[in-house]
Amino acid sequence: MHSDRERFRGWLNAANQCLLRDYLIDFHDAGLESDDLERYFAAFEMPHEFVQFYAYKYDLHWFDEYTGTVGPMRRIL
């Protein structure tokens, strides 16, 4: 059984990957701190739901035509 901390880390990685893939930014670029991320983790069960909410709230532009590579992610927490 996964601990809450392990589930949080998994959620962070998945959400960060969604941001990178769809909007070419990560949590650091978006200015998200660990307190913000913990609050969003509590509010959004699915990482992609958080990313959709955040993108809409801050009018992020989706990069559906981007064909380059994204990497590497910065260390999260």
Secondary structure in CASP SS format (residue, H / E / C, confidence):
PFRMAT SS
TARGET T0000
AUTHOR 0000-0000-0000
METHOD secondary structure of the structure
MODEL  1
M C 1.00
H C 1.00
S C 1.00
D H 1.00
R H 1.00
E H 1.00
R H 1.00
F H 1.00
R H 1.00
G H 1.00
W H 1.00
L H 1.00
N H 1.00
A H 1.00
A H 1.00
N H 1.00
Q H 1.00
C H 1.00
L H 1.00
L H 1.00
R H 1.00
D H 1.00
Y H 1.00
L C 1.00
I C 1.00
D C 1.00
F H 1.00
H H 1.00
D H 1.00
A H 1.00
G C 1.00
L C 1.00
E C 1.00
S H 1.00
D H 1.00
D H 1.00
L H 1.00
E H 1.00
R H 1.00
Y H 1.00
F H 1.00
A H 1.00
A H 1.00
F C 1.00
E C 1.00
M C 1.00
P H 1.00
H H 1.00
E H 1.00
F H 1.00
V H 1.00
Q H 1.00
F H 1.00
Y H 1.00
A H 1.00
Y H 1.00
K H 1.00
Y C 1.00
D C 1.00
L C 1.00
H C 1.00
W C 1.00
F C 1.00
D C 1.00
E C 1.00
Y C 1.00
T C 1.00
G C 1.00
T C 1.00
V C 1.00
G C 1.00
P C 1.00
M C 1.00
R C 1.00
R C 1.00
I C 1.00
L C 1.00
END
